[in-house]
């Protein structure tokens, strides 16, 4: 089950939604949050499939948002609604993208 921290995780997704890769120090500075805290959240978001860790080196610390992460960011309000199955909402969004792209 996906457990996101509101608002921090959604703020991280929003920062990366612009399409640029970024690292923990830049994200922490932008959000005025502790770097070590952001460093704990980035791997969690990666495990959920919302971010990818990208190179050139495997330990470079650069992250980019995935399509799943973009969908999650767009549905922040629904995450806090107890009547909505947030993960199902994301899967529906991914399925729509696959259908529209012909995959």
C-alpha positions as a Markdown table, in Angstrom:
| # | Residue | x | y | z |
|---|---|---|---|---|
| 1 | Unk | 0.0 | 0.0 | 0.0 |
| 2 | Unk | 1.3 | 3.4 | -1.0 |
| 3 | Unk | 1.7 | 5.7 | 2.0 |
| 4 | Unk | 2.6 | 9.2 | 1.0 |
| 5 | Unk | 3.6 | 12.1 | 3.3 |
| 6 | Unk | 1.4 | 15.1 | 2.8 |
| 7 | Unk | 2.5 | 17.7 | 1.8 |
| 8 | Unk | 6.2 | 16.7 | 1.3 |
| 9 | Unk | 5.9 | 13.8 | -1.1 |
| 10 | Unk | 3.5 | 15.7 | -3.3 |
| 11 | Unk | 5.8 | 18.8 | -3.2 |
| 12 | Unk | 8.7 | 16.6 | -4.4 |
| 13 | Unk | 6.5 | 15.2 | -7.2 |
| 14 | Unk | 5.5 | 18.8 | -8.2 |
| 15 | Unk | 9.1 | 20.0 | -8.3 |
| 16 | Unk | 10.1 | 17.1 | -10.6 |
| 17 | Unk | 6.9 | 17.5 | -12.7 |
| 18 | Unk | 8.7 | 20.1 | -14.8 |
| 19 | Unk | 10.6 | 17.4 | -16.5 |
| 20 | Unk | 14.0 | 18.2 | -15.1 |
| 21 | Unk | 16.1 | 15.7 | -13.2 |
| 22 | Unk | 17.1 | 16.9 | -9.7 |
| 23 | Unk | 18.9 | 15.7 | -6.6 |
| 24 | Unk | 18.1 | 15.8 | -2.9 |
| 25 | Unk | 20.0 | 18.9 | -2.0 |
| 26 | Unk | 18.3 | 21.0 | -4.7 |
| 27 | Unk | 14.9 | 19.6 | -3.8 |
| 28 | Unk | 15.5 | 20.2 | 0.0 |
| 29 | Unk | 16.6 | 23.8 | -0.7 |
| 30 | Unk | 13.6 | 24.5 | -2.9 |
| 31 | Unk | 11.2 | 23.1 | -0.3 |
| 32 | Unk | 13.1 | 24.6 | 2.7 |
| 33 | Unk | 13.3 | 21.1 | 4.2 |
| 34 | Unk | 16.2 | 19.1 | 5.8 |
| 35 | Unk | 18.3 | 17.3 | 3.1 |
| 36 | Unk | 18.5 | 14.1 | 5.1 |
| 37 | Unk | 14.7 | 14.0 | 5.4 |
| 38 | Unk | 14.3 | 14.4 | 1.6 |
| 39 | Unk | 17.0 | 11.7 | 1.2 |
| 40 | Unk | 14.7 | 9.3 | 3.1 |
| 41 | Unk | 11.6 | 10.2 | 1.0 |
| 42 | Unk | 13.2 | 9.9 | -2.5 |
| 43 | Unk | 13.9 | 6.1 | -2.3 |
| 44 | Unk | 10.4 | 5.5 | -0.9 |
| 45 | Unk | 8.9 | 7.4 | -3.9 |
| 46 | Unk | 11.1 | 5.3 | -6.2 |
| 47 | Unk | 10.0 | 2.1 | -4.6 |
| 48 | Unk | 6.4 | 3.2 | -5.3 |
| 49 | Unk | 7.3 | 3.7 | -8.9 |
| 50 | Unk | 6.6 | 7.5 | -8.7 |
| 51 | Unk | 10.3 | 8.4 | -9.4 |
| 52 | Unk | 13.3 | 6.8 | -11.2 |
| 53 | Unk | 16.8 | 7.2 | -10.0 |
| 54 | Unk | 18.9 | 8.1 | -13.1 |
| 55 | Unk | 22.6 | 8.2 | -13.9 |
| 56 | Unk | 25.0 | 8.5 | -15.4 |
| 57 | Unk | 26.2 | 6.7 | -12.4 |
| 58 | Unk | 23.8 | 4.4 | -10.5 |
| 59 | Unk | 24.5 | 6.3 | -7.3 |
| 60 | Unk | 24.4 | 9.8 | -8.8 |
| 61 | Unk | 21.4 | 10.9 | -6.7 |
| 62 | Unk | 19.5 | 12.3 | -9.6 |
| 63 | Unk | 15.8 | 11.6 | -9.7 |
| 64 | Unk | 13.1 | 12.1 | -12.4 |
| 65 | Unk | 9.4 | 11.7 | -12.1 |
| 66 | Unk | 7.6 | 8.7 | -13.8 |
| 67 | Unk | 4.3 | 8.8 | -15.6 |
| 68 | Unk | 2.8 | 7.2 | -12.5 |
| 69 | Unk | 4.3 | 10.0 | -10.4 |
| 70 | Unk | 2.8 | 12.6 | -12.7 |
| 71 | Unk | -0.6 | 11.1 | -12.3 |
| 72 | Unk | -0.2 | 10.9 | -8.5 |
| 73 | Unk | 0.8 | 14.6 | -8.5 |
| 74 | Unk | -2.3 | 15.6 | -10.4 |
| 75 | Unk | -4.5 | 13.7 | -8.0 |
| 76 | Unk | -3.2 | 15.1 | -4.7 |
| 77 | Unk | -6.6 | 16.2 | -3.5 |
| 78 | Unk | -8.0 | 12.7 | -4.0 |
| 79 | Unk | -5.2 | 11.2 | -1.9 |
| 80 | Unk | -6.6 | 12.9 | 1.2 |
| 81 | Unk | -10.2 | 11.8 | 0.4 |
| 82 | Unk | -10.9 | 8.6 | 2.4 |
| 83 | Unk | -13.6 | 7.6 | -0.1 |
| 84 | Unk | -11.2 | 7.3 | -3.0 |
| 85 | Unk | -8.9 | 4.3 | -3.8 |
| 86 | Unk | -5.9 | 6.4 | -4.7 |
| 87 | Unk | -3.8 | 3.5 | -6.1 |
| 88 | Unk | -6.7 | 2.4 | -8.3 |
| 89 | Unk | -7.1 | 5.9 | -9.5 |
| 90 | Unk | -3.4 | 6.0 | -10.5 |
| 91 | Unk | -3.7 | 2.6 | -12.3 |
| 92 | Unk | -6.7 | 3.8 | -14.2 |
| 93 | Unk | -4.7 | 6.9 | -15.3 |
| 94 | Unk | -1.9 | 4.6 | -16.5 |
| 95 | Unk | -4.3 | 2.4 | -18.4 |
| 96 | Unk | -5.8 | 5.4 | -20.2 |
| 97 | Unk | -2.3 | 6.5 | -21.3 |
| 98 | Unk | -1.5 | 3.0 | -22.6 |
| 99 | Unk | -4.8 | 2.9 | -24.5 |
| 100 | Unk | -4.3 | 6.4 | -26.0 |
| 101 | Unk | -0.7 | 5.6 | -27.0 |
| 102 | Unk | -1.8 | 2.3 | -28.6 |
| 103 | Unk | 0.2 | 0.0 | -26.3 |
